[in-house]
Amino acid sequence: MKKRGLVISSLVVIIIIGIVFYFIQKNDNNGFQPKASKGTIHGTTAVTVDFDETIHHLAVQVSSESFSEPDSGEVVPTHRTVSNPYLPGTDISGVDAKTNKYVGVFLADENNKIIDFKELKLSKGKVQTEKWKLVWEDEFEEEEINVSKWNFIQGGGGYGNHELQHYTNRKENARIEDGKLIIEAHAENFGAEQYTSAKLTTEGKGDWKYGRFEIRAKSPEGQGIWPAIWMMPTDYQVYNIWPSSGEIDIFELVGHDPYTVHGTLHYGVPHTYTGESYQLPDEKKFSDDYHTYTMEWVPGEIRWYVDDVLFSKQNDWFSKDPNNPENYTYPAPYDRAFYLQLNLAVGGDWPGYPDNTTVFPQQFLIDYVRVYELDGEYRESGSRPEPSPYESQTTRDGREPLEDGNYVYNGSFEDELSNWEFQPYEPKTQFGGEGKVTVVDGELNTVIQKQGEAPWAIQLVQTQIPMEKNERYTLSFDARSSGNRQMMVNVSGPDRNFSRYFQDTNVSLDENMQHYEFTFDMVQDSDMNARIEFNMGQVSTLPVWIDNVKLVKKQKDPNETKTILPTGNYIYNGTFDQGDQRLAFWEFTSQNGVDARATVGVELEERELQVKINETGDSLESIRLTQTSLNMEKGKTYLLSFDARAEQKRLIGVQITDKTQQTAYASNTFDLVRETQSNRLIFKMENKTDDQSQLHFLFGSQKNAVFLDNILLKELLPPTLLEEHVVIRAKEYYDMKGVVIEGETVGFIEEGDWMQYVIDVKEAGDYNISYFAASERDDGKVTMLAKSGSVFTQNLESGEYLESDSDHQTSIQVENTGGWQSYRSMNDTITLDRGVQTIQIYAPNVNLHWFSLRKEK
């Protein structure tokens, strides 16, 4: 009995030890216990938890549904409602205690694999209160569409997407019935189009910077049908042209997929668009019933909802003027007012075109549109977030370059067509292009039977090109044709909706094999499956030969001389709207004991440099704003101009010096007053060429604050001589606003953009103008102004002059030439006076290759 008791006692001890060990293990496994509490800003929660940050990291995801328990070892999910990595205690937006009340918290290792997971269900006490107040609405309860709130867009022409509809203001296409706005598309001939529909906008009648935008609507469905609710910027020119100017798509649906809606941002340059899609539960269609589409836009973040379900958040974007060296300061372009648009398109590059299954008429029904502002102060935008190390790719994930550093395989076509794809889409004639490729004498030869309806209708590509963020690349190739024609080249991301890494660029080909070379920076996240595109469609059936294609990584030199900007400006960020704190490329320094600070305002109207001075120093040189690495060439004449003002009347200094600041190439002082004045200094570089010259603004010795903007330094070129006849390439402008050089041509010209050319006319009289131009619009126009004088001769101020101030002017209409690369000659006449003239050209909705002036007999 004693022995049996001993055995039982031993078993009891073992069981107790086992239970204790089990609970110890259980407590160890359950040591991951995240907790939620109110965030610091409106509509947020925050999660805190203890974990070893040296080997693990957190990720969080917001959801309207309870999570399924993930398996250990799975990779953390990638979605636009996931924050990875997540810093404990940081605000999590897009949450509420009613719908988006679940937060999944992932503990992950260095390989981004899940170690542990917990789901948190939020109550009201865990979410910082968020209130929105209604500031604008249309419930569509009136008998007629309210024209004090809505504009009708009218016309056709494809709208840049090869759409087929003609928008009208007829009741057949837009009206109110039973408290609903009806936008209705019909299959009928109208103007040059086969369909009609309507597009309404609030431009000039309602625009908003930030807010909550809520639209309840019922979507149509059908092949080739494309309803949209979207926003465009009111002041289009602030960040140059689209897409750099920005676009917000609240809702889009392509009719052949009535189960899916899309929320998207468009920005760039290069053109980038990012977004997420959403599907209803139980495979329901958006055409079955009304649904509420909501977009919440706050500084540095935009969120999308369907029926209050959060399905996307974005806070990583950029904006760049192709004429600028650096991105606009974040959160551009989404930091100024946008207006609303409602439309129903028919056809287009994305939805395709109607077929025999498409039923007309089609109706897009809108129950209401409501706009709210936050009842309280908006958050700070902060800086653009760094890419997640757990989601970004690196070149280690991609294929290796060849021995010479070339990332293009078989770029000399020695292995026939290996690694290359011709017409990679299906069907091969999707865009109406027909052709074939062969390798002839070591060159790739493209023969074109039908040029098609778009540049990519004839397309040659190579994929699997690794591109790494913040690296610089040079793309080069040789090409020719049997005559004069254009070809479009780019580098894109096929896995990212064909976002452009190297922007669409047109090159001019002729009978001679020419070498083309372009250097660009990869500004988007790394992509190991980028592709090089050669697009030969739309413009011509002339054949194309291509050889020696290379893409190599180029080392950046922090001290390299600044290249001249497309505007002709030597100064980078002279408008103080680029880079961190809007101060990219500038150095602000002061001597010991001097207290001064340089800042740039956040609001559009405040974006000028402000130098605030508390302690001045005893000389102008004690406070200095500098830009380095300027190439000043011996014998050339330069113009420096800038706008400036001061709190009270005072003096500032300007110097152009060598790198040591011991030798001054030019210097002057300027009197400033309270009103903004334009100042300029013209000087000739008498010293030897110096590619490390520096520009200095000097603010010391006085306390009055100084405001500085629009700094320009450019070479003053002598006028182009015009005796009997002269041909001037459009890209050889003297000055310009807003236009973009595309290879050999000037394009993306909008209303208000202009180019200037300086000519020396030897004989007064009438001159025939010949423009070599292209357009895909029916409303193109070219206006030429002439005014005696120039900046070079110092009897005309720099910048635009008004039509009313011109000596002579003339205009011609430019109709659709068949595409943006389909160039044709068109003629006009202008009178020119004798002597130096500044020619100013406006060409909205036109691409311009060159123009000529010939004396009429």
Secondary structure, DSSP 4 states (H G I P E B T S, - for coil): -HHHHHHHHHHHHHHHHHHHHHHHHHHHHTT---EEEE-SSTT-EEEE----TTT-EEEEEEESSPPPPPPTTPBPP--TTEEEEE-TT-EE-S--SSSS-EEEEEEE-TTSBEEEEEEEE--GGGS----EEEEEEE---SSS--TTT-EE--B-S-TTTT--EEE---TTTEEEETTEEEEEEEEEEETTEEEEE-EEE-TTT-EESSEEEEEEEE---STTEEEEEEEEESSTTTT-STTTT-EEEEEE--TT-TTEEEEEEEEBTTTEEEEEEEE-GGG--TTSS-EEEEEEEETTEEEEEETTEEEEEE----B--TTSSSPBPTTTTSSS-EEEEEEEEE--TTT----TT--SSEEEEEEEEEEEEESSPPPP--SPPPPPTTT---GGGSPPP-TTS--STTTT-TTTTTT-EES-SSSTTTTSEEEEEEEETTEEEEEEEEE-SSGGGSEEEEEEEEE-TT-EEEEEEEEEESSSEEEEEEEEEGGGTTEEEEEEEEEEE-SS-EEEEEEEE--S--EEEEEEEEE--SS----EEEEEEEEEEE---TTPPPPPPTTS--STTTTS-BSGGG-TT-EEEE-TT-EEEEEE-SSGGG-SEEEEEEE--SSGGGEEEEEEEEEEPTT-EEEEEEEEEESSSEEEEEEEE-TTS-SEEEEEEEEE-SS-EEEEEEEE--S--EEEEEEEEE-TT--S-EEEEEEEEEE-PPPEEESSEEEEETT--SEEES-EEETTEEE---TT-EEEEEEEESS-EEEEEEEEEEESSS-EEEEEEEEE--TTTTSS-SS---GGG-SEEEEEEE---SEEEEEEEEEEEEEE-SEEEEEEEE-TT-EEEEEEEEE--
